[in-house]
């Protein structure tokens, strides 16, 4: 096992991703075949690889349809895979959602709806509620992505603008048994938040969704606010009889990924410390806290002595003020590098486990003690890049981006800060 900081950071990231791959994590959770039909539906960045894992291990007949992000297709034989846009939905996602809803309607009590849900499903499984348009949902999505709303707030709104999220998919499948296998990409692993919980009872309300938009000053489109104020046809709530035969199994989660990375660090002689699997907040503020902990390790050997690695997961947010090519992981790293200001012996990697940070085909990046100095030598100012939300531009100039391609899983952000001896 290498002790080269860059190589070790990559090995930890790769181990984190590998721990959440559906081919490994899904088969033990498959239910028994029903007396009747088995229909497989699903949505998310891991939906295609989850469908393939089901096909490889299912003992009987199946058919179905899942929707995943463009570029995340996996060849399947019996379960159709459709690709659509993320993070802003498109017509392909809408059409797939309509077809998925149609597939579960008319099932009987002898049938099984096997639902494969992973992060990204909120955008991919998009079916506007009656009276709203795809354009309405696209506009709200863009506004929520820019304003710094957290994932629970975003998905509260999405559920109440949808004809399929917030338990509505499961309600349409009644009286069939509904088994949901899910991969968590949200802080706290709440299945009602993952992909906006299409098969999970929704505890939030139209009033909650309206409050989110008011909090962030989102006033357009007017049709969306009018719809939310009317509050017709609430999402299925806990105790709804249509969801009585629903069950959910978490097959992979951020904590599993962090533990896998910790084992790699330990084998290399670095003491791992997991700071948390559900950290939230503005990326640059989370970076300031992480920088302070790393400096405490260097100065005082607390809360752990070097050599060590500080691991964390969760989902930060970015309030977009600039015009750069940002993502929450590179925003975190750029802010971390600025805060550390060339502090020796500290290296870090941050990346999205789905392989895509923001809208870029880049998972994240790596910083080293000389990141700021190398940027200056190349004529790239870290503070200016941070002010312009241009993390990807900065790390691309340095050649320090981390590119994995689509990983076909998604357990949210991964952060590792290595403090050498």
N, C-alpha and C positions, 0 to 999 in steps of 0.2 A: 504494500500500500504506500503510495507516494506521500511525501511531506511537502512537496512543492505547493505553495499556497493556491496558485491558479488551478492547477490540476486537481487538487483536493476539493476545492469549491465546486468544480464541475462534477466530480465523482459524487459528491453529496447531492447535488441537484438531480443528477441522473438516477440515483438510488431513490430519491423522493418520488420521482415520476414513475419509476418502475413498480413501486409498491402499490400504486393506484391503477395499474392497467387492468381493464376489465377481464382480459383473458386469464388473469390470476385471481382477481377478487370476486368475480361474479358467480362462477359455477357453484360454489358451496351454498349459495342463497336461492337457488332455483326451487320453486315449489313443485309439488307432485302434479302430474297431468290431471286434468279434470275429466269428468264423464263426457262432457261435450267438447266444444271447440276451444282452441287456444288462439287468441288474437294478440299479437305483439304490436304495441305502439310506443312511441317515445320521441324525445326531443333533447337536444343538447350537443355540446361539442364532442362528447363521448358516445353519442347515440349509435353511430354506425359500428364502432368497435364493440359496444355492448350487444348489439344485434348479432354480430358475428359470433360472440361468445355464447349467446343463447343457441344459435344454430348448431354450433359445434357440440353442445352438451344436452340438447333437448331430445328426449327419447321418442317423442311422437310427432304427429302432424302439427305444423304451425304455419301461419301466414301473418302478414302485417305490414306496417309502414312506420318508418322513423324519419325524422328530419334533423340534419346536422348542418354545420357551417360549411360554406364553400371551401373546398380543399381538404375536407375531413372524411371523404367517402372511403368506404371499405367494401370490397367485393363480397356480396352475399347472394344466396340462391333462393331463399324462400321469403325473406323479409326485405321489402323494397326500401331503398335508401334514397332520400331526396335531399338536395343541398339548397340552402337559402342564406340570406344575409344576416350578419351579426357585426356590430351591436345595434344597428338601425335596421328594423325589419323591412322585407320587400314582398313583392307579389308572390314569389315562390313559397315563402314561408306561410303566407295567408292561405294559398291553395292547399298546401300540405296539411295545415291545421284543419281546414274544412274536411279533407279526406279522412284524417285521423278521427275526427268527431263522428263522421259517418260510419267508420269501421266498428266503433264500439256500440253504436245504437242498435237496438234489436237483439242484443245478447240475452241469453236465458240464465236461469239460476244454475244450470249445469255447465255453463261456460266460464272461461277464465280470460280476463284482460290483463296481460302482463305488460306493465308500463316501465319503460327504461328512461330514467330522468337524470340529467346532469346539467352542470352549469352552462349557461348560454341559451337554455330553453325558453327563457322569457322573451327573447327577441325572435327566436326561430319558430316558436309555436304561437304565431300571432293571428288572432281572429277577432277583429273589432266587434264590440257589442253592437246590437241593433241601434241604428241612428248615428254611429260613428264610422269614419272612413280610415283606410290604411294611412292616408296622409295625416290625419289627426294623430294617430299613434306614432308615426314617424317624427312628427314635430315635438311631441311630448318626450319621446325617447331622447332626441337630441338635446333638449333643454335640461333634462335630468342628468345626462352624461356630463354636461358642462358646469352645472351649478354646485357640485360637491355633495350631492345627496348620497347617503349610504345605500347599500344594496337592499336592506329591509324597506327603506322608504321608497326606493324606486319600484320595488316589486309590489308594494301595497297599492301604488297608483296603477301599475300595469294590470293587476288582478281585477280592478274595478272598471277597467276599460275593455275587458275581454269577455268573449263568449265561451272560452275554454279553460282559462286559468282559475286559480282559487277554488279548486274542488269541482269545477263544472264538468271536467272530463270524466271524473269518477261518477258523478251524478248521472251523466248520460249513459254510462255503462250498466247501471243498476237494472236488474237484480243480480248481474253476474258477480262473481268473486273478482276483486281487483287487487293484484299484488304489484306493488311498486318497488323496484330496485333502483336505488339512487346513489349517486356520487356527490358528495357535498363540496360545494365551492363557496359556502357562506360562513361567516363567523357564527359560531354557536351550533352549526349543523342542523338548523331548524328546517325540517322537510317542507314546512308551509312557505318558506322563503325560497328554497332551491327551485329555480326555473318557475317561480311564482306559484308553486304548489298546485299543479293541475289536478292532482288526485287527493289533495289534502284539505280538510275543513279549514276555512279561513276565519280567524278570529278578528280580522280588521274590518272596517266599515267604509262606506262612501265618505262619511265625515272625516275619517282618518286620512283618506286619500286626498281630499280637498285641503286638509290642513297641511299636508306635505307641499302641495303646490303653492299655497299661501306663504309657507315658511321661506321658500326660495324665490318668491316673487314671480312665479310663472303664471302669466295671465293669458297666454295664447296656446292653442286655438280657443276661441270663445266657446265653441261647440263642446269642448271637453269639460269646461267648468260648468256649463249649463247641464250637461249630462250628469256630472257628479252631484250637483245640487239637487237634481230631481230624485236621485237615490232609488230608482226602481230596480226590482229584481236583484236583491242582495245575493252575494256569494253564499254557498252552502256553509253553515256554521257547525261547530262541534255539536254532536248529537243528532245531526240530520240523518233520518232513517235511510236515505239513499246511499249513504256512505258506511252503512253498518257492516258491510262485508269487505271493507278495505283494510289492507295491512301494508306496512312499509318497512323495508329492510335497507339499512345503510351499508353499502358494500365497500366504500372507501371514503376517507375523510382526511382533512389536513393533519390531524395528530398522527395518523399512520405514516404519512410522508415525512414528518419531522423526526419520528422515531427511527425510520429507515436511514435518514441522513445522520442521525446521532450515532448509529452503529458504525457507519463508515468512518466518522471522525474518531471514535473511540479506538477503532482498529489501527488508525494512523497515529495514535498517541496524543490526541487532543481531547480534553475533557469537554463533553457537550453540556450545554445548559439551554433547555427549552424555555424561552421567556413567555410563550403563549401561542396557542393555535388560532386565536380569534381576535387579533389586534386590529383596531380600526382607528380612524382619524385621518386628518390631512397628511399626505405622504411626507411632506417636508417637516411637519411637527413630530411625526413618528420617528423620522430620521434623527432629529435632535436628541430625542430620548435615547435611542440606540447608541448614538455617538457618546453620550454621557456615560452610559454603562460600560462601553468599550474603554473609555479613558479611565474609569474607576478600576477596571481590571489591570490596566498598565500601572497605575500609580499605587494601588493599595492591595491588589490581589483579591478584590471583592467584586461581585459575589462569588467568583471562582478564580483560581490562579491560572495564569498562562503556562503552557499553551492550551488554548481552549477555543471553542466555537460557540457563539451565541446564535441560537436558532429561533425563528419566529414565523408564524403564518397569519392568515387573516386577509382582510381586504381594505387597503387604504383608499382614500378618495383624493381627487385633484380638482380644485376649483380653477378652471381654465381662464387665465387672464391674458396669456400671450398667444402667439400664432405659430409656435414651434411644433415639432413632431414629438409629442410626449406620450407617456404611458405611466401608470402609477408606480411601477417598479423602477424605471429609470429616473423618475422624479425623486423617489426615495433615495436612490444611489447618488444622484447629483447633489441633493441636499446633504447627504451623509458626508460626501467628499468635501464639500464646502465647510461643514461643521468641524470635521477632523483637521482640515487645513494641513495636510502632509504629515500628520502624526505617524511616526514610524511603527512598524510591526502590525499594522491593522489592514486587513484585506476583506473584501466583502463581495458577495454575489446576491442579486435579487432578481427573481424572474417569475413569470406566470407559468404554472405547471401545464397549461394547455399549449404553451409554445408561442403565445401571442400576447404581447404587452400593449394594451390599447388597441389601436387599429393597425399596428405594424406587424410584419411577419418576422418579428424578433422577440425572443422570450424575455430578454432582460439584458443585463450587463455585469461587468466586474469592475471594482475599483481597487487600486493599490495605493501605497503611501505616496507614490509620485504622480498620481492621476492629475492633480491640479497643475503641477509643474509641466507635465507633458502637454497638457492642453495649452498652457501659456506659450510653450515653445512652438506649437503649431498655429498659434494665433487664434485659439478658441478659448474664450473666457467662461469659466464655469458659472460664475455668479450671473453673468448676462444670459447664459443659456437657461439657467434656472428661472430667471425672471420672465423668460419667453416660453416657459414650459417646453424646452427643446432638448429633453434628455436624449432622445434617439439621435438627434443631430450631433450632439456633443460626443457621445460614445462611438458613433460611427466614424467620426473624424479621428478618434484615437485607436480605432480597430478593436475596441473592447466590448462590442456587443456579443451577446450569447444567442446563437441561432440553433434551434433544435428542429424546426419544422413542426407541423401539427403533431402533438404527442398522442392524440386520441383519448386523452383523459383530462381531468380538470379538478384539482383539489386546491384551487386558489393560489395565492401568492406564497412564494418561498423566499425566505431571507436567511442568509448565513453570514455572520461576521467572525472572521478568523483573527485571533490575536496570538501571534507567534511568541516563542520564548527568546 
